[in-house]
């Protein structure tokens, strides 16, 4: 591809640090306007930067594949599959994230949020990421799955090691502890599944077991994979989504004032934060057959990076994309699109909204304690966000 612009690793936008999460997406979108095709050495892939191209590739799993996840901890999970196996797993997952099931989960998430954020009561300042956000998603999962609270810290350590390995499956330094953590988490989950099979309840774990039994394909291993995949996909990602939502509001005082005074605006704030500061910078895909992206020929075997952060600031899709606008109706790609759309999106929205209510209803005068730093790779993961979120609460 003679017309491809090569971005050296040291010049990559993915190596930059900014005080505003939207700078990342705005810079990448500008790169897409300036160059027809971009290869980023830091990411080791062609960057797909325009909204229409990112959306089209997300929908076309036959050409843009996730099969490379067949190496490492994700090999048995839905993300690594296409075709009939993906359809089968997706159908089962949809059962335990049905509207009725999600409504039951919401009734349990709100008390968990209240309990976790109560740790901030009486404080004048806090570092939200470590003090509450890192604890909250695990507390939600433990409650929904019906697992004792004491597993929380160990479970989070397991997930961090596994997700780090998944991001670099060929790196021996992270592969060994990642494999060990994966084996331990899987063994523990298998024990829980085997016990639940005897009398499935209405917890999330019970819904998982019942869904597999109803589909006629129950096995402890299949249910265990479902539990592990939910933990891997729903912990660190949710921590970063919470951080992104709260920091977006703190950096946009007018929007913060609106959602403090009018709680009905909070769902809109969550949706806009998922666009303006979404931690999912993008998604890798393997090109299975020769194709075109934005009029440029791309050969089979090429890795591409579907740059969601850039798509979220594409002026053709979002008028005045730099503005954090609670009235925006154009949605976001933060949960993906097409066959691999995030199956846990309903639960993620419930968690973030419950956390926002618990925080803002307690601390309507919340504000930043000092400027933030946003970077790709925050907290050691392949996401864009901030390491910490220091706030003044009163």
N, C-alpha and C positions, 0 to 999 in steps of 0.2 A: 504494500500500500504506500506508494510514493508520496501521496498527499497527506500522510499521517504526521501530526505534530507529536514529538516525543518530549515528555516532561521528565526531566531528571529527578531522581529520588529526593535530592536536597531542595528542589524547587516545588515539590508537590504540595498542593493545597492540603493534602492529608498529613503533612508534617507541620502545618501552621498552627499557631495558637492565637486565639482572639478573646476579647472581653465580651463578645456578643455572639450567641450561637448562630444567628442568622448570617453572620459574615461568611461562614463556611459555605453554605448553600448559595449565597449570592455570588461568591467568587467562582464557584464551580459552574453556575449558570452562565456567568460572563465568559468563562472559558468555552462553553458550548456555543455561544454566539460568535466567538472570534475564530474558532477553528472547526473545520468539518469533521475531522477524526483526530482523537487524542489517545495516545498510549502513555500511561502513567507508570514509570519504572518502580515507584514506591509500592504501587498496588499490583504490579505485574500483570496488567490487563488493559484492554481497550476500555475507555470510559464511555458509557452511553449516557448522554447528558440532557437530552431534550425530553420533555414530558411525554410527547406522543410516542417516541421511540422506546422509552422505558416502559410505558404502559403496554405497548404492543408486545415487547419481549416477555414481560411478566405473564401475559396471556398465552404465549406460544411455547408451551413446555415441550412440544415435539422438536423444536429447533434449539431452544435455550434451556438446557437440561441442568438438573441438580444431581446428576448421577455421580459426580465426583465426591459427594458425601458418603459414597460407599466405602471410603477409607476412614477409619477412626470411629469415634463413639456414636456417630449418627447413622451408621450403616444399616441398622435394622429399623430405623424410624421413618416416618412418613415423608420427611423432607428429601430422603435419598431415592425415593421411588417415583415412577410414573406409571401410566397405563392402568391395568386392572388391579395391581396391588395397591397403588395409590388410591384408586377409587374405593377399594374395599376398606382400607384403613380410614379414609376420609368419612365414609358413611358411618362407621362406628363412632368416630370422634364427634361427628355432628349430633349423635344421640345424646351424649352427655354434656353437650353445650347447646341443647335445644332451648327455645324461649322459656319453656316451663322450668327446666333445670336451672337456667341462668337466674330466673326470678327467685328460686329457692336459695341460690348462692348469695344473691344480693342481700337477703335478709340476714345472712350470717356474716357477710363482709363488713357491714356497717359497725356492729359491735366490736369486731376485731380492730378496725381503724380507731374507734374511740379509745379502746384499751391501749393500743400502741402509742397514739399521740398524747395520751394522758401523761406519758413520761416527761413531757415538756412543761406540764403545769408547774407554775411557780418560778420558772426560769426567765431571766431577762434576755438571754442570748443562747444560741445553740448552733451546732454544726449538723444540719438536718440529715445529710447523707449517712453519716455514721451513727448519729443518735437515734434516728427513727426509720429513715427510708430503707436502709439495708436490712432492717428487722421485719418490716411490715409485710412484704410479699410472702416470705417464708411463714410468718404467723398465719396469713390467710390460707396458704396451702395446708398447713398442719391442721387447721380447724376444719377446712372443707374435706380433707381426706380422713379426718378422725384419728390423727396421729398425735401421740403425746408431745407436749411443747418442748420437752428436753432434747428432742432431736434437732431443734432449730439451728443451733450453731454448727453442729456436725454436718447437717444437711447442706447448709450454705457453703461450708468449706468444700464438701464433695462437688457441689455444682460449679463453684468457681474453678476448681482444678479441671473438671471435665470440659467446661466451656473454653477454657484457655487451650486445652489440648485440641478441641474441635477447630479452633481458629488456626492452629499450626500442627496438623496431624503428623507431619514428617519430622518435627523438632523433637529429638530424643530427650532433651531436658524437661519438656513439659509432657511428653508422651508417657513416661513411666509413672509419674504421680497421677496423671490423668487417668491412665488405665486402672491403677490401683483404686482410685476414688470411684471410678465407674463400676468396678467389680463389687465394691463394698455397698454402694448405693443400690445397685441392682439386686444384690442378695437380700438387703433389708426390705426393699420393695416387694420382692418375691414372697417373703414371709408374711407381709401384710396382705397381699393379694390372696394367698392360700387360706389365711384365716377368714378373710371377708367372704370367700366363696361359700362357706358353710351357711351364711345367713346374710345376704347382701342387704345393706340398709339404704338410706337415702342420702348418705354422704357422697361426695364426689367419687370416692373409692368404690362405693356401692354401685354408683351409676356406671362406672367403668366396667366393673365385673358383670353387671346385668346386661349392658350393651353387647358385650362379647358373647354372653350366654344366649341372648336372643338372636344373635346373628349365626348361631350354630358353630362358631369357631373358637369357643373358649379354650384357652390354655393359660396356665400361670405365666408362661413366658410372654405371650402376647399382651396380657394385661400389665405385666411388669414394664414392658417397653412403653406402653401408653403412659403409665405413671412417670417413668423416668423422662420421657419426652416432654411432658407438661412441666416438670420441674426445670429442665434445661431451658425450655423456651420461655418460661414465665417468671423467673426470679430476677436475674441481673437486668434483663430487658425492661421489666416493670420498674425496677429501681431507677433506671435511667429515664424512663418515661415520666415517672413522678418528679424527678429532679428537673427534667425539661419543662414540664408544665408549671411548676412553682417558679423556676427561674425566669420563664417567659413572662409571667405576671409581674414579678418583682422588677423586671427590666422595662415594663410597660405600665407605668403608674395609673394611667387613665383606665386601662383594662382591669387592673387590680381593684381600683375604686369601684368599678362597675360590678364586679363579681362579689365583692364584699357586701355591697348594699343590695344587690339583687341576685340571690342564689340561683334563680332560674337561668341566669346567663352562664352558669358554670359549665354546663355540657358543651356550649359553644366554645368556651375558653379551652377546654380539653382538646376539642377537635382542632382548633386553630394552633394550639401549642404543638400538636402532633405534626402539623405542617411546618411551622415556623422554626421549630427546634428539635425535630424528631431525631432521636439518637441512632436510628437505623440509617446510617449514611448511604447504604446501598446493599446490593446483593450480587454475589458472583453467580455466573452461569457459564456452562460449557456449550459452545456452539457445536451441534451435532451434524449439521449439513451446511454447505455453502449458502449464504444468504446475503441480504443487504440491510444495513442499518443507516437510516437517514440518507439513502442514496449511495452509500459507500459499500463496496463489496467486502464481505468478511468470510474467511475460509473456515471450513470445519476444523475442529480441534483448537480454535482460538478461545481463550478465556476472555470474557467481557465482564465489566462491572456495571450493573444497572444502578446508576447514581441517583438514588431517590432524593438526596439532599439538593442536587441541582434541579431535578424535575420540580421540586416544591417552590423554586424561585424562577421558573420559566414564565416569562411575561405573557406568552400566548395562552397559558393555562390559568394564570392567576394575575388579574389586574393589580398593579401596585403590590407586588409580592413581598416587598420589604416591610410593609405595614402589617402589624399584628392587629387583625380586624375581626372583632367578635361577630360581625354581621356576614362574614364570608360564608358562601354556600357551596364552594367548589370542592370541598373534601380534601383528602390527602391519600398518599400511597404508603403511609407508615406501616400498615399491616400487610402490605403486598397487594396482589391483584391476581385474578385468575385461579388456576387449580391449586396453587400453594398459598392462597390467602390465609392469613393466620387464623387457625381454628379457635384459638383462645381469645380472640379480639373482644367478644362480649364480656368476658371476665375481666380483661385488662381495663376496659372502660369503667366497669363497676368499681374496681379497685382504686383507680385514679380519682374518680369522682368522690368516693367515700373518704379518701385521704384528704382531698381538697376541702371538703366540708369540715372534717375534723380539725384541720389546721386553721382555716380562715374564721370559723365560728369561734374558736378559742382566741385567736390573735389577729383581730381585724386591722391592727396597726403594724403588722409585720413588715420588715424592710431588710434590705441587704446590709450586712455589717461591713463588708468591703468588696471591691470589684472581684469579679469571677474570671476564671480562665477556662476556656473551652478548647478541647483538642480531640482529635481522632485517637482512639486507643485509651480513653479515660478508664481508670480503674483496672487497666490491663486487659480490656476487652475490645473487640473490633466494633466499637460504637463511638459516636461523637457525643461528648458531654463534658461535664465538669467533675473533678475529683472530690470537691467539697462544696457545700452550700451554706456558708455562715450567715446567720440572720440575727437581727434584733427583734425580739418578740413583743416588747412593750415600749 
